[in-house]
Amino acid sequence: MSYCKQDGKDRIIFVTKEDHEAPSKAELIADDPNDPYEEQGLILPNGDINWNCPCLGGMASGPCGSQFKEAFSCFHYS
């Protein structure tokens, strides 16, 4: 019998062998690269730099943001 257990912030899910062997019914939906509200990675599908990517940690906006953008652009496009 499958069941779920909460342990603090963690959720532990126990499944039976039969549950684990059954094909997944999850439906994956492809990301829309043209959706401006969809999270994108550092490099956009068109090859441009996504300055809003959280992976930059705000380095593109701040007192040295313009210098960072210039240096990173030089690196990326070279």
C-alpha positions in Angstrom: 0.0 0.0 0.0 1.4 3.4 -1.0 1.4 6.2 1.6 2.9 9.6 2.3 4.6 10.8 5.5 5.4 14.4 6.4 8.7 14.9 8.3 9.2 18.6 9.0 9.6 20.3 5.7 10.1 17.0 3.8 7.4 14.9 2.3 8.3 11.2 2.0 6.3 9.1 -0.4 6.4 5.3 -0.1 5.1 3.2 -3.1 4.6 -0.4 -3.6 6.5 -2.3 -6.3 3.4 -2.5 -8.4 2.8 1.3 -8.1 6.4 1.9 -9.1 6.3 -0.5 -12.1 3.1 1.1 -13.5 3.6 3.6 -16.4 3.4 7.2 -15.3 0.2 9.1 -16.1 1.9 12.4 -15.7 1.5 14.7 -18.7 4.5 16.9 -19.5 3.8 20.3 -21.1 6.5 21.8 -23.1 7.7 25.4 -22.2 6.7 28.1 -24.6 9.9 30.0 -25.4 7.8 33.0 -26.6 5.9 33.4 -23.3 7.4 36.4 -21.6 6.1 35.2 -18.2 7.7 31.7 -18.6 11.0 31.3 -16.7 13.9 31.2 -19.1 17.5 30.2 -18.5 20.6 32.4 -18.8 20.6 32.2 -22.6 17.3 32.8 -24.4 16.3 30.6 -27.3 17.4 33.3 -29.7 20.9 33.4 -28.2 20.5 36.6 -26.3 21.5 36.9 -22.6 18.6 36.9 -20.2 19.5 39.6 -17.8 16.6 38.7 -15.5 17.8 35.2 -14.9 18.0 34.6 -11.1 21.3 32.7 -11.7 23.0 36.1 -12.2 22.1 36.9 -8.6 21.3 40.6 -9.3 24.8 41.3 -10.7 23.3 42.8 -13.8 21.5 45.5 -11.8 23.3 47.3 -9.1 26.1 49.9 -8.9 28.3 47.9 -11.3 25.5 46.5 -13.4 26.4 48.2 -16.6 30.1 47.2 -16.3 29.0 43.6 -15.6 26.7 43.5 -18.6 29.4 44.9 -20.8 32.0 42.3 -19.6 29.6 39.4 -19.7 28.3 40.3 -23.2 31.9 40.4 -24.4 32.5 36.9 -23.0 29.2 35.5 -24.3 29.4 36.9 -27.8 33.2 36.2 -28.3 
